[in-house]
Amino acid sequence: MIRKQRFFITLKTKTIDEIINTNKEFKTGEQRSFFIASVLKKYKIIAIRCQTPNIIKEAKKIPAKTWKRYLI
């Protein structure tokens, strides 16, 4: 549980650049936020039909009801 909390707290409280450019050693769970931030730096992550859109937004992802709007 602590790993998931650290992951979410890091994503919620820091910007993508702050996570990527940190010089400190990551604690267990925080390294996962680094990988997600690295992906979010280049791409958008869209969660379709999620039950908790507020949590998706806090984790810097995009909640959506359908995928059609996001087709390229």
CHARMM internal coordinates of N, CA and C (Angstrom, degrees):
IC EDIT
DIST 1 N 1 CA 1.4499
DIST 1 CA 1 C 1.5275
ANGL 1 N 1 CA 1 C 111.34
DIST 1 C 2 N 1.3160
ANGL 1 CA 1 C 2 N 117.31
DIHE 1 N 1 CA 1 C 2 N -38.13
DIST 2 N 2 CA 1.4633
ANGL 1 C 2 N 2 CA 120.46
DIHE 1 CA 1 C 2 N 2 CA -178.36
DIST 2 CA 2 C 1.5181
ANGL 2 N 2 CA 2 C 110.57
DIHE 1 C 2 N 2 CA 2 C -62.47
DIST 2 C 3 N 1.3457
ANGL 2 CA 2 C 3 N 117.44
DIHE 2 N 2 CA 2 C 3 N -38.77
DIST 3 N 3 CA 1.4653
ANGL 2 C 3 N 3 CA 120.22
DIHE 2 CA 2 C 3 N 3 CA -179.97
DIST 3 CA 3 C 1.5199
ANGL 3 N 3 CA 3 C 110.88
DIHE 2 C 3 N 3 CA 3 C -61.30
DIST 3 C 4 N 1.3299
ANGL 3 CA 3 C 4 N 117.01
DIHE 3 N 3 CA 3 C 4 N -44.30
DIST 4 N 4 CA 1.4642
ANGL 3 C 4 N 4 CA 120.76
DIHE 3 CA 3 C 4 N 4 CA 179.73
DIST 4 CA 4 C 1.5275
ANGL 4 N 4 CA 4 C 110.83
DIHE 3 C 4 N 4 CA 4 C -65.03
DIST 4 C 5 N 1.3149
ANGL 4 CA 4 C 5 N 116.73
DIHE 4 N 4 CA 4 C 5 N -38.64
DIST 5 N 5 CA 1.4637
ANGL 4 C 5 N 5 CA 120.46
DIHE 4 CA 4 C 5 N 5 CA 179.02
DIST 5 CA 5 C 1.5235
ANGL 5 N 5 CA 5 C 111.06
DIHE 4 C 5 N 5 CA 5 C -64.98
DIST 5 C 6 N 1.3249
ANGL 5 CA 5 C 6 N 117.22
DIHE 5 N 5 CA 5 C 6 N -44.32
DIST 6 N 6 CA 1.4653
ANGL 5 C 6 N 6 CA 120.23
DIHE 5 CA 5 C 6 N 6 CA 178.69
DIST 6 CA 6 C 1.5262
ANGL 6 N 6 CA 6 C 110.96
DIHE 5 C 6 N 6 CA 6 C -62.92
DIST 6 C 7 N 1.3223
ANGL 6 CA 6 C 7 N 116.29
DIHE 6 N 6 CA 6 C 7 N -41.86
DIST 7 N 7 CA 1.4609
ANGL 6 C 7 N 7 CA 121.49
DIHE 6 CA 6 C 7 N 7 CA 178.26
DIST 7 CA 7 C 1.5220
ANGL 7 N 7 CA 7 C 110.26
DIHE 6 C 7 N 7 CA 7 C -58.05
DIST 7 C 8 N 1.3175
ANGL 7 CA 7 C 8 N 116.47
DIHE 7 N 7 CA 7 C 8 N -51.52
DIST 8 N 8 CA 1.4617
ANGL 7 C 8 N 8 CA 121.12
DIHE 7 CA 7 C 8 N 8 CA -176.48
DIST 8 CA 8 C 1.5262
ANGL 8 N 8 CA 8 C 111.47
DIHE 7 C 8 N 8 CA 8 C -68.28
DIST 8 C 9 N 1.3057
ANGL 8 CA 8 C 9 N 117.88
DIHE 8 N 8 CA 8 C 9 N -43.27
DIST 9 N 9 CA 1.4677
ANGL 8 C 9 N 9 CA 121.33
DIHE 8 CA 8 C 9 N 9 CA -179.65
DIST 9 CA 9 C 1.5299
ANGL 9 N 9 CA 9 C 110.50
DIHE 8 C 9 N 9 CA 9 C -61.90
DIST 9 C 10 N 1.3187
ANGL 9 CA 9 C 10 N 117.28
DIHE 9 N 9 CA 9 C 10 N -41.23
DIST 10 N 10 CA 1.4595
ANGL 9 C 10 N 10 CA 120.63
DIHE 9 CA 9 C 10 N 10 CA 179.06
DIST 10 CA 10 C 1.5169
ANGL 10 N 10 CA 10 C 110.83
DIHE 9 C 10 N 10 CA 10 C -63.20
DIST 10 C 11 N 1.3273
ANGL 10 CA 10 C 11 N 117.64
DIHE 10 N 10 CA 10 C 11 N -46.64
DIST 11 N 11 CA 1.4685
ANGL 10 C 11 N 11 CA 120.43
DIHE 10 CA 10 C 11 N 11 CA 178.62
DIST 11 CA 11 C 1.5199
ANGL 11 N 11 CA 11 C 112.19
DIHE 10 C 11 N 11 CA 11 C -64.63
DIST 11 C 12 N 1.3169
ANGL 11 CA 11 C 12 N 115.76
DIHE 11 N 11 CA 11 C 12 N -36.26
DIST 12 N 12 CA 1.4642
ANGL 11 C 12 N 12 CA 120.61
DIHE 11 CA 11 C 12 N 12 CA -175.73
DIST 12 CA 12 C 1.5292
ANGL 12 N 12 CA 12 C 112.22
DIHE 11 C 12 N 12 CA 12 C -74.91
DIST 12 C 13 N 1.3151
ANGL 12 CA 12 C 13 N 117.76
DIHE 12 N 12 CA 12 C 13 N -34.41
DIST 13 N 13 CA 1.4640
ANGL 12 C 13 N 13 CA 119.98
DIHE 12 CA 12 C 13 N 13 CA -170.42
DIST 13 CA 13 C 1.5218
ANGL 13 N 13 CA 13 C 114.76
DIHE 12 C 13 N 13 CA 13 C -101.95
DIST 13 C 14 N 1.3337
ANGL 13 CA 13 C 14 N 117.73
DIHE 13 N 13 CA 13 C 14 N -11.83
DIST 14 N 14 CA 1.4571
ANGL 13 C 14 N 14 CA 119.89
DIHE 13 CA 13 C 14 N 14 CA -178.07
DIST 14 CA 14 C 1.5238
ANGL 14 N 14 CA 14 C 110.67
DIHE 13 C 14 N 14 CA 14 C -121.63
DIST 14 C 15 N 1.3100
ANGL 14 CA 14 C 15 N 115.68
DIHE 14 N 14 CA 14 C 15 N 154.29
DIST 15 N 15 CA 1.4541
ANGL 14 C 15 N 15 CA 119.34
DIHE 14 CA 14 C 15 N 15 CA 175.25
DIST 15 CA 15 C 1.5278
ANGL 15 N 15 CA 15 C 108.84
DIHE 14 C 15 N 15 CA 15 C -77.10
DIST 15 C 16 N 1.3179
ANGL 15 CA 15 C 16 N 115.43
DIHE 15 N 15 CA 15 C 16 N 165.10
DIST 16 N 16 CA 1.4612
ANGL 15 C 16 N 16 CA 120.23
DIHE 15 CA 15 C 16 N 16 CA 178.54
DIST 16 CA 16 C 1.5274
ANGL 16 N 16 CA 16 C 109.95
DIHE 15 C 16 N 16 CA 16 C -59.23
DIST 16 C 17 N 1.3197
ANGL 16 CA 16 C 17 N 116.99
DIHE 16 N 16 CA 16 C 17 N -44.45
DIST 17 N 17 CA 1.4691
ANGL 16 C 17 N 17 CA 120.48
DIHE 16 CA 16 C 17 N 17 CA 179.74
DIST 17 CA 17 C 1.5252
ANGL 17 N 17 CA 17 C 112.49
DIHE 16 C 17 N 17 CA 17 C -64.11
DIST 17 C 18 N 1.3215
ANGL 17 CA 17 C 18 N 117.36
DIHE 17 N 17 CA 17 C 18 N -38.43
DIST 18 N 18 CA 1.4674
ANGL 17 C 18 N 18 CA 120.00
DIHE 17 CA 17 C 18 N 18 CA 177.74
DIST 18 CA 18 C 1.5265
ANGL 18 N 18 CA 18 C 110.88
DIHE 17 C 18 N 18 CA 18 C -62.52
DIST 18 C 19 N 1.3198
ANGL 18 CA 18 C 19 N 117.01
DIHE 18 N 18 CA 18 C 19 N -40.13
DIST 19 N 19 CA 1.4628
ANGL 18 C 19 N 19 CA 120.29
DIHE 18 CA 18 C 19 N 19 CA -179.99
DIST 19 CA 19 C 1.5246
ANGL 19 N 19 CA 19 C 110.23
DIHE 18 C 19 N 19 CA 19 C -67.29
DIST 19 C 20 N 1.3244
ANGL 19 CA 19 C 20 N 116.68
DIHE 19 N 19 CA 19 C 20 N -46.19
DIST 20 N 20 CA 1.4640
ANGL 19 C 20 N 20 CA 120.73
DIHE 19 CA 19 C 20 N 20 CA -176.30
DIST 20 CA 20 C 1.5302
ANGL 20 N 20 CA 20 C 111.69
DIHE 19 C 20 N 20 CA 20 C -68.59
DIST 20 C 21 N 1.3140
ANGL 20 CA 20 C 21 N 117.58
DIHE 20 N 20 CA 20 C 21 N -38.23
DIST 21 N 21 CA 1.4714
ANGL 20 C 21 N 21 CA 121.38
DIHE 20 CA 20 C 21 N 21 CA -173.47
DIST 21 CA 21 C 1.5218
ANGL 21 N 21 CA 21 C 114.69
DIHE 20 C 21 N 21 CA 21 C -92.67
DIST 21 C 22 N 1.2949
ANGL 21 CA 21 C 22 N 118.22
DIHE 21 N 21 CA 21 C 22 N 10.30
DIST 22 N 22 CA 1.4631
ANGL 21 C 22 N 22 CA 120.47
DIHE 21 CA 21 C 22 N 22 CA -178.89
DIST 22 CA 22 C 1.5254
ANGL 22 N 22 CA 22 C 110.89
DIHE 21 C 22 N 22 CA 22 C -68.16
DIST 22 C 23 N 1.3059
ANGL 22 CA 22 C 23 N 115.88
DIHE 22 N 22 CA 22 C 23 N 146.07
DIST 23 N 23 CA 1.4662
ANGL 22 C 23 N 23 CA 121.43
DIHE 22 CA 22 C 23 N 23 CA 177.90
DIST 23 CA 23 C 1.5206
ANGL 23 N 23 CA 23 C 111.99
DIHE 22 C 23 N 23 CA 23 C -102.31
DIST 23 C 24 N 1.3079
ANGL 23 CA 23 C 24 N 116.59
DIHE 23 N 23 CA 23 C 24 N -5.78
DIST 24 N 24 CA 1.4581
ANGL 23 C 24 N 24 CA 118.83
DIHE 23 CA 23 C 24 N 24 CA -177.40
DIST 24 CA 24 C 1.5327
ANGL 24 N 24 CA 24 C 110.76
DIHE 23 C 24 N 24 CA 24 C -83.41
DIST 24 C 25 N 1.3023
ANGL 24 CA 24 C 25 N 114.83
DIHE 24 N 24 CA 24 C 25 N 159.91
DIST 25 N 25 CA 1.4595
ANGL 24 C 25 N 25 CA 120.34
DIHE 24 CA 24 C 25 N 25 CA 177.33
DIST 25 CA 25 C 1.5245
ANGL 25 N 25 CA 25 C 108.57
DIHE 24 C 25 N 25 CA 25 C -78.92
DIST 25 C 26 N 1.3135
ANGL 25 CA 25 C 26 N 117.09
DIHE 25 N 25 CA 25 C 26 N 134.72
DIST 26 N 26 CA 1.4546
ANGL 25 C 26 N 26 CA 121.20
DIHE 25 CA 25 C 26 N 26 CA -178.14
DIST 26 CA 26 C 1.5221
ANGL 26 N 26 CA 26 C 111.45
DIHE 25 C 26 N 26 CA 26 C -75.64
DIST 26 C 27 N 1.3292
ANGL 26 CA 26 C 27 N 115.28
DIHE 26 N 26 CA 26 C 27 N 140.96
DIST 27 N 27 CA 1.4625
ANGL 26 C 27 N 27 CA 121.04
DIHE 26 CA 26 C 27 N 27 CA 172.41
DIST 27 CA 27 C 1.5187
ANGL 27 N 27 CA 27 C 107.92
DIHE 26 C 27 N 27 CA 27 C -84.03
DIST 27 C 28 N 1.3176
ANGL 27 CA 27 C 28 N 116.26
DIHE 27 N 27 CA 27 C 28 N 167.43
DIST 28 N 28 CA 1.4507
ANGL 27 C 28 N 28 CA 120.91
DIHE 27 CA 27 C 28 N 28 CA 178.18
DIST 28 CA 28 C 1.5211
ANGL 28 N 28 CA 28 C 109.67
DIHE 27 C 28 N 28 CA 28 C -55.83
DIST 28 C 29 N 1.3167
ANGL 28 CA 28 C 29 N 117.25
DIHE 28 N 28 CA 28 C 29 N 127.79
DIST 29 N 29 CA 1.4585
ANGL 28 C 29 N 29 CA 122.54
DIHE 28 CA 28 C 29 N 29 CA -178.80
DIST 29 CA 29 C 1.5185
ANGL 29 N 29 CA 29 C 112.66
DIHE 28 C 29 N 29 CA 29 C 99.69
DIST 29 C 30 N 1.3268
ANGL 29 CA 29 C 30 N 116.69
DIHE 29 N 29 CA 29 C 30 N -35.89
DIST 30 N 30 CA 1.4625
ANGL 29 C 30 N 30 CA 120.25
DIHE 29 CA 29 C 30 N 30 CA -179.19
DIST 30 CA 30 C 1.5278
ANGL 30 N 30 CA 30 C 112.15
DIHE 29 C 30 N 30 CA 30 C -71.22
DIST 30 C 31 N 1.3312
ANGL 30 CA 30 C 31 N 117.10
DIHE 30 N 30 CA 30 C 31 N -30.85
DIST 31 N 31 CA 1.4634
ANGL 30 C 31 N 31 CA 119.01
DIHE 30 CA 30 C 31 N 31 CA -179.95
DIST 31 CA 31 C 1.5227
ANGL 31 N 31 CA 31 C 111.27
DIHE 30 C 31 N 31 CA 31 C -62.83
DIST 31 C 32 N 1.3102
ANGL 31 CA 31 C 32 N 117.49
DIHE 31 N 31 CA 31 C 32 N -29.91
DIST 32 N 32 CA 1.4742
ANGL 31 C 32 N 32 CA 121.62
DIHE 31 CA 31 C 32 N 32 CA 176.56
DIST 32 CA 32 C 1.5278
ANGL 32 N 32 CA 32 C 110.18
DIHE 31 C 32 N 32 CA 32 C -63.01
DIST 32 C 33 N 1.3202
ANGL 32 CA 32 C 33 N 117.48
DIHE 32 N 32 CA 32 C 33 N -38.32
DIST 33 N 33 CA 1.4642
ANGL 32 C 33 N 33 CA 120.13
DIHE 32 CA 32 C 33 N 33 CA 178.14
DIST 33 CA 33 C 1.5305
ANGL 33 N 33 CA 33 C 110.77
DIHE 32 C 33 N 33 CA 33 C -66.65
DIST 33 C 34 N 1.3384
ANGL 33 CA 33 C 34 N 117.24
DIHE 33 N 33 CA 33 C 34 N -31.05
DIST 34 N 34 CA 1.4618
ANGL 33 C 34 N 34 CA 120.16
DIHE 33 CA 33 C 34 N 34 CA 176.37
DIST 34 CA 34 C 1.5321
ANGL 34 N 34 CA 34 C 110.25
DIHE 33 C 34 N 34 CA 34 C -63.94
DIST 34 C 35 N 1.3177
ANGL 34 CA 34 C 35 N 117.78
DIHE 34 N 34 CA 34 C 35 N -44.69
DIST 35 N 35 CA 1.4642
ANGL 34 C 35 N 35 CA 121.18
DIHE 34 CA 34 C 35 N 35 CA -179.90
DIST 35 CA 35 C 1.5263
ANGL 35 N 35 CA 35 C 111.52
DIHE 34 C 35 N 35 CA 35 C -64.21
DIST 35 C 36 N 1.3278
ANGL 35 CA 35 C 36 N 116.63
DIHE 35 N 35 CA 35 C 36 N -42.93
DIST 36 N 36 CA 1.4652
ANGL 35 C 36 N 36 CA 120.03
DIHE 35 CA 35 C 36 N 36 CA 178.21
DIST 36 CA 36 C 1.5292
ANGL 36 N 36 CA 36 C 110.26
DIHE 35 C 36 N 36 CA 36 C -65.56
DIST 36 C 37 N 1.3254
ANGL 36 CA 36 C 37 N 117.56
DIHE 36 N 36 CA 36 C 37 N -41.42
DIST 37 N 37 CA 1.4729
ANGL 36 C 37 N 37 CA 120.88
DIHE 36 CA 36 C 37 N 37 CA 178.91
DIST 37 CA 37 C 1.5265
ANGL 37 N 37 CA 37 C 110.68
DIHE 36 C 37 N 37 CA 37 C -62.87
DIST 37 C 38 N 1.3193
ANGL 37 CA 37 C 38 N 116.57
DIHE 37 N 37 CA 37 C 38 N -37.15
DIST 38 N 38 CA 1.4707
ANGL 37 C 38 N 38 CA 120.06
DIHE 37 CA 37 C 38 N 38 CA 178.04
DIST 38 CA 38 C 1.5217
ANGL 38 N 38 CA 38 C 111.32
DIHE 37 C 38 N 38 CA 38 C -63.53
DIST 38 C 39 N 1.3148
ANGL 38 CA 38 C 39 N 116.52
DIHE 38 N 38 CA 38 C 39 N -38.84
DIST 39 N 39 CA 1.4664
ANGL 38 C 39 N 39 CA 120.96
DIHE 38 CA 38 C 39 N 39 CA 177.04
DIST 39 CA 39 C 1.5284
ANGL 39 N 39 CA 39 C 109.88
DIHE 38 C 39 N 39 CA 39 C -69.89
DIST 39 C 40 N 1.3348
ANGL 39 CA 39 C 40 N 116.91
DIHE 39 N 39 CA 39 C 40 N -44.72
DIST 40 N 40 CA 1.4639
ANGL 39 C 40 N 40 CA 121.14
DIHE 39 CA 39 C 40 N 40 CA -178.42
DIST 40 CA 40 C 1.5244
ANGL 40 N 40 CA 40 C 112.44
DIHE 39 C 40 N 40 CA 40 C -65.20
DIST 40 C 41 N 1.3076
ANGL 40 CA 40 C 41 N 117.83
DIHE 40 N 40 CA 40 C 41 N -23.05
DIST 41 N 41 CA 1.4622
ANGL 40 C 41 N 41 CA 121.59
DIHE 40 CA 40 C 41 N 41 CA 177.28
DIST 41 CA 41 C 1.5321
ANGL 41 N 41 CA 41 C 110.60
DIHE 40 C 41 N 41 CA 41 C -64.15
DIST 41 C 42 N 1.3376
ANGL 41 CA 41 C 42 N 116.51
DIHE 41 N 41 CA 41 C 42 N -31.24
DIST 42 N 42 CA 1.4658
ANGL 41 C 42 N 42 CA 121.11
DIHE 41 CA 41 C 42 N 42 CA -176.80
DIST 42 CA 42 C 1.5228
ANGL 42 N 42 CA 42 C 113.75
DIHE 41 C 42 N 42 CA 42 C -108.74
DIST 42 C 43 N 1.3249
ANGL 42 CA 42 C 43 N 117.24
DIHE 42 N 42 CA 42 C 43 N -27.52
DIST 43 N 43 CA 1.4666
ANGL 42 C 43 N 43 CA 121.17
DIHE 42 CA 42 C 43 N 43 CA -172.38
DIST 43 CA 43 C 1.5255
ANGL 43 N 43 CA 43 C 110.75
DIHE 42 C 43 N 43 CA 43 C -134.23
DIST 43 C 44 N 1.3212
ANGL 43 CA 43 C 44 N 115.44
DIHE 43 N 43 CA 43 C 44 N 160.76
DIST 44 N 44 CA 1.4593
ANGL 43 C 44 N 44 CA 121.41
DIHE 43 CA 43 C 44 N 44 CA 172.26
DIST 44 CA 44 C 1.5284
ANGL 44 N 44 CA 44 C 107.92
DIHE 43 C 44 N 44 CA 44 C -97.89
DIST 44 C 45 N 1.3137
ANGL 44 CA 44 C 45 N 116.23
DIHE 44 N 44 CA 44 C 45 N 137.57
DIST 45 N 45 CA 1.4657
ANGL 44 C 45 N 45 CA 121.12
DIHE 44 CA 44 C 45 N 45 CA 175.23
DIST 45 CA 45 C 1.5198
ANGL 45 N 45 CA 45 C 106.81
DIHE 44 C 45 N 45 CA 45 C -103.81
DIST 45 C 46 N 1.3175
ANGL 45 CA 45 C 46 N 116.87
DIHE 45 N 45 CA 45 C 46 N 122.68
DIST 46 N 46 CA 1.4591
ANGL 45 C 46 N 46 CA 122.58
DIHE 45 CA 45 C 46 N 46 CA -176.71
DIST 46 CA 46 C 1.5249
ANGL 46 N 46 CA 46 C 108.83
DIHE 45 C 46 N 46 CA 46 C -114.44
DIST 46 C 47 N 1.3112
ANGL 46 CA 46 C 47 N 116.51
DIHE 46 N 46 CA 46 C 47 N 126.07
DIST 47 N 47 CA 1.4607
ANGL 46 C 47 N 47 CA 122.23
DIHE 46 CA 46 C 47 N 47 CA 177.49
DIST 47 CA 47 C 1.5294
ANGL 47 N 47 CA 47 C 108.11
DIHE 46 C 47 N 47 CA 47 C -103.44
DIST 47 C 48 N 1.3011
ANGL 47 CA 47 C 48 N 116.36
DIHE 47 N 47 CA 47 C 48 N 112.97
DIST 48 N 48 CA 1.4647
ANGL 47 C 48 N 48 CA 121.85
DIHE 47 CA 47 C 48 N 48 CA -177.70
DIST 48 CA 48 C 1.5269
ANGL 48 N 48 CA 48 C 109.80
DIHE 47 C 48 N 48 CA 48 C -88.56
DIST 48 C 49 N 1.3375
ANGL 48 CA 48 C 49 N 115.51
DIHE 48 N 48 CA 48 C 49 N 133.74
DIST 49 N 49 CA 1.4689
ANGL 48 C 49 N 49 CA 123.71
DIHE 48 CA 48 C 49 N 49 CA 177.08
DIST 49 CA 49 C 1.5258
ANGL 49 N 49 CA 49 C 113.57
DIHE 48 C 49 N 49 CA 49 C 54.51
DIST 49 C 50 N 1.3145
ANGL 49 CA 49 C 50 N 116.32
DIHE 49 N 49 CA 49 C 50 N 40.51
DIST 50 N 50 CA 1.4624
ANGL 49 C 50 N 50 CA 119.23
DIHE 49 CA 49 C 50 N 50 CA 178.83
DIST 50 CA 50 C 1.5276
ANGL 50 N 50 CA 50 C 109.94
DIHE 49 C 50 N 50 CA 50 C -75.85
DIST 50 C 51 N 1.3015
ANGL 50 CA 50 C 51 N 115.51
DIHE 50 N 50 CA 50 C 51 N 150.98
DIST 51 N 51 CA 1.4671
ANGL 50 C 51 N 51 CA 120.49
DIHE 50 CA 50 C 51 N 51 CA -178.67
DIST 51 CA 51 C 1.5212
ANGL 51 N 51 CA 51 C 112.33
DIHE 50 C 51 N 51 CA 51 C -87.06
DIST 51 C 52 N 1.3076
ANGL 51 CA 51 C 52 N 116.41
DIHE 51 N 51 CA 51 C 52 N -15.04
DIST 52 N 52 CA 1.4690
ANGL 51 C 52 N 52 CA 120.82
DIHE 51 CA 51 C 52 N 52 CA -178.42
DIST 52 CA 52 C 1.5306
ANGL 52 N 52 CA 52 C 110.41
DIHE 51 C 52 N 52 CA 52 C -129.85
DIST 52 C 53 N 1.3403
ANGL 52 CA 52 C 53 N 117.43
DIHE 52 N 52 CA 52 C 53 N 71.55
DIST 53 N 53 CA 1.4700
ANGL 52 C 53 N 53 CA 119.60
DIHE 52 CA 52 C 53 N 53 CA -176.85
DIST 53 CA 53 C 1.5243
ANGL 53 N 53 CA 53 C 113.95
DIHE 52 C 53 N 53 CA 53 C -61.18
DIST 53 C 54 N 1.3132
ANGL 53 CA 53 C 54 N 117.77
DIHE 53 N 53 CA 53 C 54 N -30.27
DIST 54 N 54 CA 1.4673
ANGL 53 C 54 N 54 CA 120.00
DIHE 53 CA 53 C 54 N 54 CA 179.76
DIST 54 CA 54 C 1.5275
ANGL 54 N 54 CA 54 C 111.18
DIHE 53 C 54 N 54 CA 54 C -65.14
DIST 54 C 55 N 1.3145
ANGL 54 CA 54 C 55 N 117.35
DIHE 54 N 54 CA 54 C 55 N -37.97
DIST 55 N 55 CA 1.4642
ANGL 54 C 55 N 55 CA 120.55
DIHE 54 CA 54 C 55 N 55 CA 178.36
DIST 55 CA 55 C 1.5269
ANGL 55 N 55 CA 55 C 110.02
DIHE 54 C 55 N 55 CA 55 C -70.58
DIST 55 C 56 N 1.3199
ANGL 55 CA 55 C 56 N 116.97
DIHE 55 N 55 CA 55 C 56 N -37.92
DIST 56 N 56 CA 1.4645
ANGL 55 C 56 N 56 CA 121.22
DIHE 55 CA 55 C 56 N 56 CA 177.65
DIST 56 CA 56 C 1.5345
ANGL 56 N 56 CA 56 C 109.67
DIHE 55 C 56 N 56 CA 56 C -60.75
DIST 56 C 57 N 1.3170
ANGL 56 CA 56 C 57 N 117.04
DIHE 56 N 56 CA 56 C 57 N -43.85
DIST 57 N 57 CA 1.4736
ANGL 56 C 57 N 57 CA 120.86
DIHE 56 CA 56 C 57 N 57 CA 178.76
DIST 57 CA 57 C 1.5234
ANGL 57 N 57 CA 57 C 111.34
DIHE 56 C 57 N 57 CA 57 C -63.89
DIST 57 C 58 N 1.3234
ANGL 57 CA 57 C 58 N 117.10
DIHE 57 N 57 CA 57 C 58 N -42.05
DIST 58 N 58 CA 1.4612
ANGL 57 C 58 N 58 CA 120.61
DIHE 57 CA 57 C 58 N 58 CA -179.66
DIST 58 CA 58 C 1.5249
ANGL 58 N 58 CA 58 C 111.57
DIHE 57 C 58 N 58 CA 58 C -63.77
DIST 58 C 59 N 1.3274
ANGL 58 CA 58 C 59 N 116.44
DIHE 58 N 58 CA 58 C 59 N -27.53
DIST 59 N 59 CA 1.4611
ANGL 58 C 59 N 59 CA 121.30
DIHE 58 CA 58 C 59 N 59 CA 178.72
DIST 59 CA 59 C 1.5351
ANGL 59 N 59 CA 59 C 111.20
DIHE 58 C 59 N 59 CA 59 C -89.77
DIST 59 C 60 N 1.3225
ANGL 59 CA 59 C 60 N 116.12
DIHE 59 N 59 CA 59 C 60 N 16.43
DIST 60 N 60 CA 1.4688
ANGL 59 C 60 N 60 CA 123.72
DIHE 59 CA 59 C 60 N 60 CA 175.43
DIST 60 CA 60 C 1.5334
ANGL 60 N 60 CA 60 C 113.34
DIHE 59 C 60 N 60 CA 60 C 64.17
DIST 60 C 61 N 1.3133
ANGL 60 CA 60 C 61 N 116.20
DIHE 60 N 60 CA 60 C 61 N 29.83
DIST 61 N 61 CA 1.4578
ANGL 60 C 61 N 61 CA 121.81
DIHE 60 CA 60 C 61 N 61 CA 176.14
DIST 61 CA 61 C 1.5255
ANGL 61 N 61 CA 61 C 107.95
DIHE 60 C 61 N 61 CA 61 C -113.19
DIST 61 C 62 N 1.3141
ANGL 61 CA 61 C 62 N 117.44
DIHE 61 N 61 CA 61 C 62 N 171.90
DIST 62 N 62 CA 1.4614
ANGL 61 C 62 N 62 CA 121.32
DIHE 61 CA 61 C 62 N 62 CA -175.44
DIST 62 CA 62 C 1.5248
ANGL 62 N 62 CA 62 C 109.87
DIHE 61 C 62 N 62 CA 62 C -111.09
DIST 62 C 63 N 1.3379
ANGL 62 CA 62 C 63 N 118.17
DIHE 62 N 62 CA 62 C 63 N 116.95
DIST 63 N 63 CA 1.4668
ANGL 62 C 63 N 63 CA 119.46
DIHE 62 CA 62 C 63 N 63 CA 173.85
DIST 63 CA 63 C 1.5235
ANGL 63 N 63 CA 63 C 109.81
DIHE 62 C 63 N 63 CA 63 C -81.78
DIST 63 C 64 N 1.3199
ANGL 63 CA 63 C 64 N 117.03
DIHE 63 N 63 CA 63 C 64 N 143.23
DIST 64 N 64 CA 1.4636
ANGL 63 C 64 N 64 CA 120.54
DIHE 63 CA 63 C 64 N 64 CA 179.81
DIST 64 CA 64 C 1.5253
ANGL 64 N 64 CA 64 C 109.69
DIHE 63 C 64 N 64 CA 64 C -147.23
DIST 64 C 65 N 1.3252
ANGL 64 CA 64 C 65 N 115.53
DIHE 64 N 64 CA 64 C 65 N 148.60
DIST 65 N 65 CA 1.4677
ANGL 64 C 65 N 65 CA 120.45
DIHE 64 CA 64 C 65 N 65 CA 177.40
DIST 65 CA 65 C 1.5211
ANGL 65 N 65 CA 65 C 111.21
DIHE 64 C 65 N 65 CA 65 C -80.66
DIST 65 C 66 N 1.3384
ANGL 65 CA 65 C 66 N 116.49
DIHE 65 N 65 CA 65 C 66 N -35.59
DIST 66 N 66 CA 1.4623
ANGL 65 C 66 N 66 CA 120.86
DIHE 65 CA 65 C 66 N 66 CA 177.50
DIST 66 CA 66 C 1.5187
ANGL 66 N 66 CA 66 C 109.28
DIHE 65 C 66 N 66 CA 66 C -136.60
DIST 66 C 67 N 1.2919
ANGL 66 CA 66 C 67 N 117.38
DIHE 66 N 66 CA 66 C 67 N 165.08
DIST 67 N 67 CA 1.4528
ANGL 66 C 67 N 67 CA 123.29
DIHE 66 CA 66 C 67 N 67 CA -179.83
DIST 67 CA 67 C 1.5311
ANGL 67 N 67 CA 67 C 112.67
DIHE 66 C 67 N 67 CA 67 C -90.37
DIST 67 C 68 N 1.3218
ANGL 67 CA 67 C 68 N 118.86
DIHE 67 N 67 CA 67 C 68 N -13.67
DIST 68 N 68 CA 1.4625
ANGL 67 C 68 N 68 CA 122.39
DIHE 67 CA 67 C 68 N 68 CA -171.98
DIST 68 CA 68 C 1.5203
ANGL 68 N 68 CA 68 C 113.05
DIHE 67 C 68 N 68 CA 68 C -58.54
DIST 68 C 69 N 1.2972
ANGL 68 CA 68 C 69 N 118.29
DIHE 68 N 68 CA 68 C 69 N -38.91
DIST 69 N 69 CA 1.4640
ANGL 68 C 69 N 69 CA 122.16
DIHE 68 CA 68 C 69 N 69 CA -177.83
DIST 69 CA 69 C 1.5355
ANGL 69 N 69 CA 69 C 111.67
DIHE 68 C 69 N 69 CA 69 C -63.93
DIST 69 C 70 N 1.3047
ANGL 69 CA 69 C 70 N 117.49
DIHE 69 N 69 CA 69 C 70 N -26.03
DIST 70 N 70 CA 1.4514
ANGL 69 C 70 N 70 CA 121.51
DIHE 69 CA 69 C 70 N 70 CA -173.04
DIST 70 CA 70 C 1.5263
ANGL 70 N 70 CA 70 C 113.99
DIHE 69 C 70 N 70 CA 70 C -100.17
DIST 70 C 71 N 1.3271
ANGL 70 CA 70 C 71 N 117.54
DIHE 70 N 70 CA 70 C 71 N 6.59
DIST 71 N 71 CA 1.4536
ANGL 70 C 71 N 71 CA 119.82
DIHE 70 CA 70 C 71 N 71 CA 175.84
DIST 71 CA 71 C 1.5198
ANGL 71 N 71 CA 71 C 110.43
DIHE 70 C 71 N 71 CA 71 C -69.31
DIST 71 C 72 N 1.2661
ANGL 71 CA 71 C 72 N 116.26
DIHE 71 N 71 CA 71 C 72 N 141.90
DIST 72 N 72 CA 1.4623
ANGL 71 C 72 N 72 CA 120.53
DIHE 71 CA 71 C 72 N 72 CA 179.47
DIST 72 CA 72 C 1.4976
ANGL 72 N 72 CA 72 C 110.51
DIHE 71 C 72 N 72 CA 72 C -90.32
END
COOR INIT
IC SEED 1 N 1 CA 1 C
IC BUILD
